């Protein structure tokens, strides 16, 4: 769930302080702790977060929302950045071949 919280916040162009304010928290450190997996929010807060991000509670808790909501171009960038330089070059060559 931690990855989902960070992904959804960034996808919706929120800062941690924005979410803290929406949840009536005094600081954003709690949001940071949730996103880093240090602590998990209570079920009541999970319901609020799901409403803020317009996702279902089950989605937030159980699915990898990066795969579900990430654009194809963002997925390609993430894959490219995870590769070593040789494989990056291979991927670029393959993409150029597809383009032609």
C-alpha positions in Angstrom: 0.0 0.0 0.0 2.9 2.4 0.7 3.9 2.5 -3.0 0.3 3.2 -4.0 0.0 6.1 -1.6 3.1 7.8 -3.0 2.2 7.0 -6.6 -1.4 8.4 -6.2 -0.2 11.5 -4.4 2.3 12.3 -7.1 -0.1 11.3 -9.9 -2.6 13.8 -8.6 0.1 16.5 -8.1 -0.2 16.7 -4.4 2.5 17.4 -1.9 2.6 15.5 1.4 1.5 18.7 3.2 -1.6 18.8 0.9 -2.7 15.3 2.0 -1.9 16.1 5.6 -4.1 19.1 5.4 -7.0 17.2 3.7 -6.7 14.7 6.6 -6.5 17.4 9.3 -3.0 16.4 10.3 -0.7 19.0 11.8 2.5 17.8 9.9 3.3 15.7 6.8 5.6 13.4 8.7 2.8 10.8 9.1 2.2 10.9 5.4 5.9 10.3 4.8 5.8 7.4 7.3 2.9 5.8 5.4 4.5 6.2 2.0 7.8 4.7 3.3 6.0 1.7 4.9 7.1 2.7 8.4 3.5 2.7 9.6 0.1 2.0 8.1 -2.9 4.3 8.3 -6.0 3.2 10.2 -8.9 1.8 8.2 -10.8 5.1 8.7 -7.9 7.0 7.2 -7.6 4.4 4.4 -11.2 5.2 3.5 -10.5 8.9 3.5 -7.4 8.4 1.3 -9.4 6.2 -1.2 -12.0 9.0 -1.4 -9.3 11.7 -2.0 -7.7 9.6 -4.8 -11.0 8.3 -6.2 -10.0 4.7 -5.9 -11.6 1.7 -4.2 -10.3 0.6 -0.8 -9.5 -2.8 -2.1 -7.5 -1.2 -5.0 -5.6 0.9 -2.6 -4.8 -2.0 -0.3 -4.3 -4.9 -2.6 -3.4 -3.8 -6.2 -0.2 -2.3 -7.7 -1.8 0.9 -8.9 1.3 2.0 -10.7 0.7 -0.8 -13.3 -3.0 0.1 -13.5 -2.9 3.9 -13.8 0.6 4.6 -15.1 0.7 5.8 -18.7 2.5 3.6 -21.3 5.2 6.2 -21.8 5.8 6.4 -18.1 6.0 2.6 -18.0 8.6 2.6 -20.8 10.7 5.3 -19.0 10.6 3.2 -15.8 11.7 0.1 -17.6 14.4 2.0 -19.5 15.8 3.5 -16.3 16.0 0.1 -14.6 18.2 -1.3 -17.4 22.0 -1.3 -17.6 23.5 0.9 -20.4 24.0 -2.1 -22.8 20.3 -3.0 -22.5 19.2 0.6 -22.7 21.1 0.8 -26.1 19.4 -2.5 -27.2 16.0 -1.1 -26.3 16.6 2.1 -28.2 17.7 0.2 -31.2 14.7 -2.0 -31.1 12.4 1.0 -30.7 14.0 2.7 -33.7 13.5 -0.5 -35.8 9.8 -0.5 -34.8 9.5 3.1 -35.8 10.7 2.4 -39.4 
